[in-house]
Amino acid sequence: MKKMELIAPCHFGLEAVLKREILDLGYEISEVEDGRVTFYGDADAICRANIFLRTAERILLKVGSFRAVTFEELFDKTKELPWEDYIPQNGKFWVAKAASVKSKLFSTSDIQSIMKKAMVRRMQERYCVEWFPENGASYPIRVFLMKDIVTVGIDTTGISLHKRGYREVSGKAPITETLAAALIMLTPWRKDRILVDPFCGSGTFPIEAAMMAANIAPGMNRSFLSEKWDNLITKKNWYDVIDEANDMICDDVEVDIQGYDVDSSVIKIARRNAREAGVDHLIHFQERDVKDLNHPKKYGFIITNPPYGERLEDKKDLPDLYRAFGESFKRLDSWSAYMITSYDDAERYFGRKADKNRKIYNGMLKTYYYQFLGPKPPKRKEK
């Protein structure tokens, strides 16, 4: 398949992390926008991006972009796109999602309906048929309108990439796997340094860290919509990438990753999730209150998602909880702490102003990633 553009949506505020991941895979970036990174690739890149990227939400095959301020323009310019290059005659196609920001066309249901009609008209002309069975592989379309610019892509992923396949059951207020991976990547943590999550819940932070340490590709244990696109991607493409991912695994890596939670029931869930991810031997989970957080090692990392108090009845407990967390952190000489929370008084009760603070949208919820930095460990003398 010829070189094409692929779009990788991500959490707002984490575009730089995803950009670095894509560059590390060896692909050229064409554009970075709020909430998505576009890059060049081929059929092989669709497979590799879906299987290897830790921070992307999905991978879209870009069909085109154009300006439209009327529904007539939207119809005509959608019809001009080369749909027959991507969707076979028996393909199932529909506009699965449309989003409009600061654009004259804002009715998403009308956008979806008009674009579907334009696609049908184009393919009727190209395939010389009046009716499509739509009993083949699925090609769902996703459309973004931003300031009247329409960007059109076909979803290659299906179920969002944060669904790694290991977390069927979640604890309270879970953080998505893609967001957890991105937040870990925003820290200087490496596999030779200790990592503790004192509010581990279903274990997402420790599990994502362990997968990184063992070089386990996040998409290895799930399927993708485009596996059935035999008009665009061969089975060999997929098999080759799975072989590449398997060859990279370092299952006997030595790490010190720990997850604590005061709730014994969610610790059981975390252990189960770690087993499903194939990293249970790399993580120590334990029932423990945050006030009992301590560790003899120096230069460790805390990366965590403490309770936000989204329910009104929980808010009264937050001052004591964050105060206990802050007191425990004071005892951890030379450690660094990173926490994501929407709680406005987090710094006040933690007892320290963050050295760095990053605004990140967790879905529609505005959160802050507070970074309390400890000293760097002394450099090891080279032998």
NUTIPA-820052 format. One record per residue (C-alpha): x, y, z. Coordinates in steps of 0.001 Angstrom, whole numbers, plus 524288, in hexadecimal, padded with zeros to 5 digits. Layout:
BEGIN
XYZ ...
//
This chain:
BEGIN
800008000080000 804B380DAA7FCFD 809158174780751 7FD8C81D4080E5C 7FA448259281A21 7F60381FAD826FC 7EF858273583209 7F1C88237884044 7E87E82A27849E4 7ED0982B6F85808 7E9A38323C864DA 7EA34841138641E 7F72C8459C86997 7FE9D839288666A 8017283B54857FD 8102B83CB285A4C 810D982F42860C0 809C4828CE85551 8122C8302E84B86 81E7482AB8851D8 818C681CF185163 815B881E20842D8 823458236983FE2 8293A8181F84796 821A880EB883EC4 8287F815268334A 81D6F81CCF82D07 81D4A82ADD82829 813F08344D82ED2 80BC183CB0825A9 803D88447C82FA2 801C68460083E48 7F4BA84BC7842AE 7ED1184C3F84F56 7E99A83E4485291 7EFB783797846C6 7FC4A834EC83F5A 7FC8C83214830B0 807A782A6E82A84 80B8E8239781DEE 80BB2814D181C93 807E5808F18148A 7FFD57FCB281729 80A7E7F7D182043 809718048E827FD 7FAFB8021B82AA8 7FE757F52F8311F 80A547FA748387D 80352806A683D4D 7F7D27FECA8428B 800667F4B284931 80BA17FD2384E50 8064E80AAE851AA 8036E80BE98603C 7FD65819878608D 7F4CF81A4085443 7E61E8182085591 7E48D81259847F4 7EA93812DE83A51 7E305818FE82F12 7E64F817B0820B2 7E4E18258681B83 7DC9D8263180F2E 7DD83834EF80D8F 7DA608426D812CE 7D36284E2480D11 7CC4885AAA810B1 7BD6185A9581134 7B403864D281669 7A75785FAC81050 7A1768521780FBF 7A1FB852CE800DE 7B0AB854FD8019F 7B1DE849ED80B6F 7AAAC840A480227 7B253844967F5F9 7BFB78441C7FC50 7BD048374A8034C 7B8DB831A97F616 7C5D38361B7F02D 7CDB582DA27F99A 7D2C18209F7F3ED 7CA9C817827FC62 7CC2980C2C7F2F4 7DAC480C087F5F8 7D7A680811803EC 7CA488019B804A9 7C73E7F55B7FC8B 7BA157F35B7F60A 7B5147EAA48011A 7BAF57F30280C09 7B2597F7A781738 7B40A806608185D 7AD9B810F582084 7B14281DC782728 7B3028188B834E8 7B6828256683B53 7B6B6833D2837D2 7BBD583EEC84031 7BAB784D6F83D44 7C20D858A2843EE 7C105866F884009 7BB038634E832DE 7AEF8867EC82B86 7AA9B859C8829E4 7A7D185514837A2 79CAD84B35836CB 7A42283E72837E0 7987C8360F833FF 796B983DE982765 7A55A83D3C824A7 7A50982E6E82634 7990F82CBD81D8B 79DC4835A281285 7AB5C82FC481223 7A604821F481176 79D6A825E0805D5 7A92282C077FF0E 7B14D81FC88011B 7A685817337FB99 7A50781FF47EFA4 7B3A981FB47ECEE 7B4B9810FA7EE46 7A88B80E9D7E610 7AF4B815B97DAF8 7BC6980EF17DCCC 7B72A801247DEDA 7ABF0802D27D515 7A1D57FD5A7DE7E 795A6803057E4CA 795F57FB477F17B 7A08F7F6B27FAE4 79F037EA2D802EA 7A7F57EF6780DC7 7AA537E17C81289 7B9277E22581273 7C3467E82A81B8F 7BFE87F49482318 7C549801FB81F50 7BFDC80BBC82954 7C24481A06825EA 7C61A8246E82FDB 7C4F7832D582C9F 7CA8C83EE58337C 7C64784CC583019 7CF138575D83576 7CD048657283107 7C5E786078824C1 7D0E18570E820F2 7CB898494681F8A 7D52483E268221C 7D09B8308A81E51 7D679823B2822CF 7D31181536822F1 7D49680EA483026 7DE8D8039482F52 7DDAD8002983DC5 7CFBE7FD59841FB 7CEF07FCD4850CC 7D789807B485644 7E5FA804A485824 7E4E9806D8866C7 7DE307F995866FF 7EA8F7F179867CF 7E3357E50F86AED 7E7FE7E33D878D8 7DE387EB7388088 7D0A97E58587FF0 7CDB37E9EB88DCA 7D10C7F76489313 7D1DA7FD068A0A0 7CC2B80A2A8A485 7CF2D815FC89BD4 7D84080ED089272 7E1F88160888A15 7E2EA8119F87BE5 7EEA3809AD877AE 7F2998137D86D31 7F24881ED9876BF 7F9BE8172788106 8044A813AB8771E 8058A821DA872C4 806B4826C2880CF 8117F81CEA883A0 818838216187745 817EE82F6F87C26 820A382B9088793 82F25827E28875A 82BBB81A6188CD7 8336380F19886FA 832B08009A889EC 83EAA800FC892D6 837AD80A4D89C3D 82D3C806868A61F 81F3180A6D8A330 8140380A718AD1B 8059080D9F8AB4A 7FF6180F368B8DC 7F1908106B8B328 7F305805C68A8E5 7E4AE801E78A78D 7E3CA7F7F589C7F 7F26E7F90189A56 7F341800EF88DD4 7FF78808F389104 807967FD52895EA 802FF7F49B88AB8 805F97FEB088025 81364801278864D 8164C7F296886C7 812507F0F687881 81B937FC06874E3 826957F60587CE3 824A47E8AA8767F 822CD7EEE48690B 815687E8A086759 80DFA7EF4085C46 800CF7F44486174 7F8D97EF22855EC 7FDE97E127855C1 7F24C7DADA85C7A 7E6F87E0BF854FE 7E15F7E1B084751 7DF377ED2283E04 7D4E07F077833D8 7DED57F19A828F3 7E3577E37F82A99 7D80B7E06E82159 7DBC77EABB81741 7E1B37E10F80DAB 7E03C7EB21802C2 7EA3F7F3E88099A 7F2217EBE481369 7F72D7DDF8811F2 7F7327D3B381CA2 805FA7D3A081B30 806707E1E681F62 7FFD67DE4682C2C 807BC7D1D582E67 8148A7D8FE82C13 811347E38F83604 80CE27D98784035 819D77D26583E13 820FB7DF5783FCB 8199C7E1DD84C78 81C5A7D433851BA 82ADC7D56684EBE 82B9F7E1F7856B2 826257DC7686371 82FAC7DBCF86ECC 827D47D3B88786C 832BE7D19D88266 835827E01588497 838787E3AB892C9 82FA47EE81897D4 82A287F3AB8A499 81C147F7BE8A1D1 812237F7FF8ACD3 803B57FB028AE0B 7FCA37FDB18BAD8 7EE6D8002D8BE04 7E6AC800848CA9B 7DBD57F8818C41C 7DF0A7E9F28C3EA 7D4977E7288B992 7DB0C7F0018AF6B 7E86E7EA2B8B281 7E2A97DD108AE40 7DDFC7E37E8A1A5 7EB777E98C89F75 7F2297DC5A8A10F 7E8BE7D62C8977C 7EAE77E10D88D8B 7F9AD7DF9B88EED 7F87E7D10288C43 7F06D7D3CF8800A 7FAE67DD6C87B80 805AC7D37687DE8 80CDA7DC04887C3 8082C7D6E2894F9 815FF7D1DD897DE 81B3C7DFBF89655 812177E6BB89FF6 810297E5C88AEA3 802367E95B8B283 7FEC37EB528C0CF 7F35B7F0088C919 7F8E07FC1E8CFC1 7F3EF8097A8D423 7FAD3815628CE89 7FE95819C88DC5B 806E380D718DD57 80E30810578D0B7 81CD780EB28D2C2 82878808A48CBE4 836F3806E98CF2E 83BC5809968C154 83F72817268BCB6 83C3381E808B01E 82F30817B08ADFE 8233081C2E8A68F 8150981D5A8AAB6 80BC181E0F89F24 7FD8B81DD88A32B 7EF518216C8A0F5 7EA03824728AEA4 7DB5A825FD8B145 7D58E8328F8ABBA 7C931833068B3DC 7C05C833D28A7F2 7B50482F9B8B071 7B11F83A0C8BA44 7B0F78307C8C5BC 7BF4C82CE58C339 7C47883AD88C326 7C49C83BFA8D1EE 7CEF7831398D2BF 7D860837868C918 7DFA08411F8D205 7E3B6836368DB52 7E73282D198D02F 7EFDE836E38C8F6 7F5D283B4C8D5E1 7F97782D308D92B 7FF1A82B768CB86 80758837B98CD13 80C57833998DA82 81053826418D534 8174382C8F8C9B6 81F3A835398D2E0 824FF828ED8D8FB 8296A823AE8CBB9 836A582A2B8CAD5 83A9A82DBA8BCD5 82E238286E8B667 825E982EF48ABCC 8170882EC88AB78 80DDD8307F89FED 7FF2C830DD8A1E1 7F3C08339E898E9 7E7A98392689F71 7DC73842AC89D7D 7DC628463A8ABF3 7DECA854E98ACB3 7E4ED854898BA4D 7EE5A849628B75B 7FACB851868B953 7F574858488C570 7F2EC84BAC8CCF0 7FE758445B8C71C 8068084EEF8CDCD 80F22852E28C281 80DF285AAC8B60B 810B28529F8A9D9 81D63855348A296 816068533A895D2 807A1852C589296 8014084E6E885E5 7F2E784FDA8822E 7ED848438187BF1 7DF9D84014877F5 7DBAE8329387C9E 7CFD483132873C2 7C7F183D79876AD 7CDBD83EC888443 7D83E8492F88608 7E3398439088E42 7F0D0847E18923F 7FD2783FBD89212 804BF8447589DEB 813518418189DBA 81B27841F98AA63 8293F83FEB8A66C 833A7839A98AEC5 8426283A708AC5B 8489F832D48A15A 85041826C08A5A7 85F1C827B58A4C9 864B382307897E1 86A39815698985D 878BE8145689642 87BFE80D54889B9 883CE800F688B83 
//
